[in-house]
Amino acid sequence: MAEAGNTVTQATLVKQAAPKTAYKPADVSPQRRVQRRYTMRLWSVRHSRALEWFYARFADVFLMLHPLWKAIGYSRAEAPVKFVERRVKGLMFDCRMCGQCVLSSTGMSCPMNCPKQLRNGPCGGVRANGNCEVEPDMPCVWVKAWEGSRNMVHGNAILNVQKPVDQSLRETSAWLRVTALAAAERDKARETA
């Protein structure tokens, strides 16, 4: 089957046996599939300054809605808000719903996407090309976090040490939790003033 110098590979045999049609699959390159998987996450890092501005306004709106959340009951509001939060943050940041969102401190790059789930910077295994040691095709979350933080107004927040992940908050709404904490601080400040 193979002549001198010409080897027939399994891929060649499969290609020859495939039915001939007008259909040509687009982007079948494994490298393109890998790049597409991180497209929105990388877009979010590149646009971290605009997202920082938007997130600050969004937090203000949620804080203004505190009386509504309190009237409904934070526990009752949890399910619908969590549903929306999971979809929005999942699309934009590949959110893992840890319940302790630190995107505004990490250049809009979610540290929970790190295979080692490191919350305070990269491990010692970042490759020379800036990719992850565990998943060689994935850009290191912390390299991207640093890039994103350099675009942000409050970019030095990346230097703040983060607490370890509280697993009891997993699968809860960070939006509601942060709003409740901000409302409590606001009320406390009003009482002391």
C-alpha positions in Angstrom: 0.0 0.0 0.0 2.9 2.4 0.6 5.5 3.0 -2.0 9.1 3.9 -1.1 9.1 7.3 0.6 5.3 7.6 0.6 3.6 6.4 3.7 -0.2 6.2 4.0 -1.4 7.4 7.4 -4.6 6.5 9.2 -5.8 10.1 8.7 -5.2 9.8 4.9 -7.3 6.6 4.8 -10.1 8.2 6.8 -10.1 11.3 4.5 -10.3 9.1 1.4 -13.1 7.1 2.8 -15.2 10.1 3.9 -18.2 10.9 1.7 -17.6 13.8 -0.7 -20.0 16.6 0.1 -20.0 20.4 -0.2 -19.8 20.7 3.6 -16.5 21.9 5.0 -16.3 22.2 8.8 -15.1 25.6 9.9 -12.4 26.0 12.6 -11.6 22.4 13.1 -8.2 23.2 14.3 -7.7 22.1 18.0 -5.8 25.3 18.7 -8.7 27.5 17.4 -11.2 25.5 19.6 -9.0 26.1 22.6 -8.7 29.9 21.8 -12.4 30.2 21.3 -13.0 28.6 24.7 -11.3 31.6 26.5 -12.5 34.3 24.1 -15.0 36.1 26.4 -12.8 35.7 29.5 -9.9 37.4 27.6 -12.3 40.1 26.2 -13.3 40.9 29.8 -9.7 41.3 30.8 -8.9 43.6 27.9 -12.0 45.7 28.7 -11.4 45.7 32.5 -11.6 49.4 32.9 -15.0 49.7 31.3 -16.2 46.7 33.2 -14.9 48.2 36.5 -16.9 51.3 35.8 -20.0 49.3 34.9 -19.7 47.0 38.0 -19.5 50.1 40.3 -22.7 51.5 38.9 -24.3 48.1 39.0 -23.4 47.7 42.7 -24.9 51.2 43.4 -28.2 50.1 41.7 -28.2 46.9 43.8 -27.6 48.9 46.9 -30.5 51.2 46.0 -32.6 48.1 45.7 -31.7 47.0 49.2 -35.2 47.9 50.6 -36.7 45.7 47.9 -34.4 42.8 48.7 -35.1 43.2 52.4 -38.9 43.3 51.8 -38.8 40.3 49.6 -36.3 38.6 51.8 -32.8 38.0 50.8 -33.3 34.2 51.0 -36.3 34.4 48.6 -34.4 36.7 46.2 -31.4 34.4 46.2 -32.7 31.8 43.6 -33.7 34.3 40.8 -30.7 36.6 41.4 -28.3 33.6 41.4 -29.8 32.3 38.2 -29.1 35.6 36.4 -25.7 36.0 38.1 -24.6 32.5 37.0 -25.6 33.2 33.4 -24.1 36.7 33.1 -20.8 36.0 35.0 -20.5 32.6 33.5 -20.6 34.0 30.0 -18.3 37.0 30.8 -15.8 35.6 33.2 -16.3 31.8 33.3 -17.6 32.3 36.8 -17.5 29.2 39.1 -20.0 30.7 41.6 -17.7 30.7 44.6 -19.9 33.3 46.3 -16.9 35.5 47.0 -16.4 37.4 43.8 -13.1 39.4 43.6 -13.2 40.3 39.9 -12.8 44.0 40.8 -9.5 43.2 42.5 -8.2 40.8 39.9 -8.4 42.7 36.6 -11.7 41.0 35.8 -10.0 37.7 35.6 -11.7 35.1 37.9 -9.1 33.4 40.1 -11.4 30.4 40.4 -10.5 29.5 36.8 -7.0 28.6 38.0 -6.8 24.8 38.0 -5.1 25.2 41.5 -7.7 27.8 42.5 -5.0 30.1 43.8 -6.5 33.4 45.1 -3.3 35.4 45.7 -1.2 35.2 42.6 0.3 32.7 40.2 2.1 29.5 41.2 5.7 29.0 40.2 4.8 27.0 37.2 3.7 29.7 34.7 5.2 28.9 31.4 7.5 31.2 29.4 4.6 32.0 27.0 2.3 33.1 30.0 0.3 29.9 29.9 -0.8 27.6 32.7 1.5 24.8 33.9 -1.5 22.5 34.5 -3.4 23.3 31.3 -0.7 24.3 28.7 -3.2 25.7 26.2 -4.8 28.1 28.7 -3.4 31.5 29.4 -2.5 31.8 33.1 -5.4 33.4 35.0 -3.0 35.5 37.1 -0.9 36.7 34.1 -4.2 37.9 32.6 -5.3 39.3 36.0 -2.2 41.5 36.2 -2.7 42.7 32.6 -6.3 43.6 33.4 -5.5 45.3 36.7 -3.0 47.6 34.9 -6.0 49.0 32.9 -8.2 49.6 35.9 -8.6 52.8 38.0 -8.3 50.8 41.2 -5.8 48.3 39.7 -3.6 48.2 42.8 -6.3 46.2 44.5 -4.7 43.2 43.0 -2.0 43.6 45.7 -4.5 43.0 48.5 -4.2 39.6 50.1 -7.5 37.6 49.6 -8.9 35.4 52.2 -9.1 31.6 51.5 -12.3 30.5 49.8 -15.2 29.9 52.2 -16.7 26.7 50.7 -20.0 27.3 52.6 -20.7 30.3 50.3 -20.3 28.2 47.1 -23.3 28.4 44.8 -24.6 31.5 46.5 -25.1 35.0 45.0 -22.1 37.2 45.6 -24.2 40.2 44.3 -26.7 39.8 47.1 -24.1 39.1 49.8 -22.0 42.2 48.9 -25.2 44.3 48.8 -26.3 43.1 52.2 -22.8 43.8 53.6 -22.7 47.3 52.0 -26.2 48.1 53.4 -25.2 47.0 56.9 -22.0 49.2 56.7 -24.1 52.2 55.4 -26.6 51.8 58.2 -23.9 51.5 60.8 -22.2 54.6 59.5 -25.5 56.5 59.7 -26.1 55.4 63.3 -22.7 56.6 64.4 -23.0 59.9 62.6 
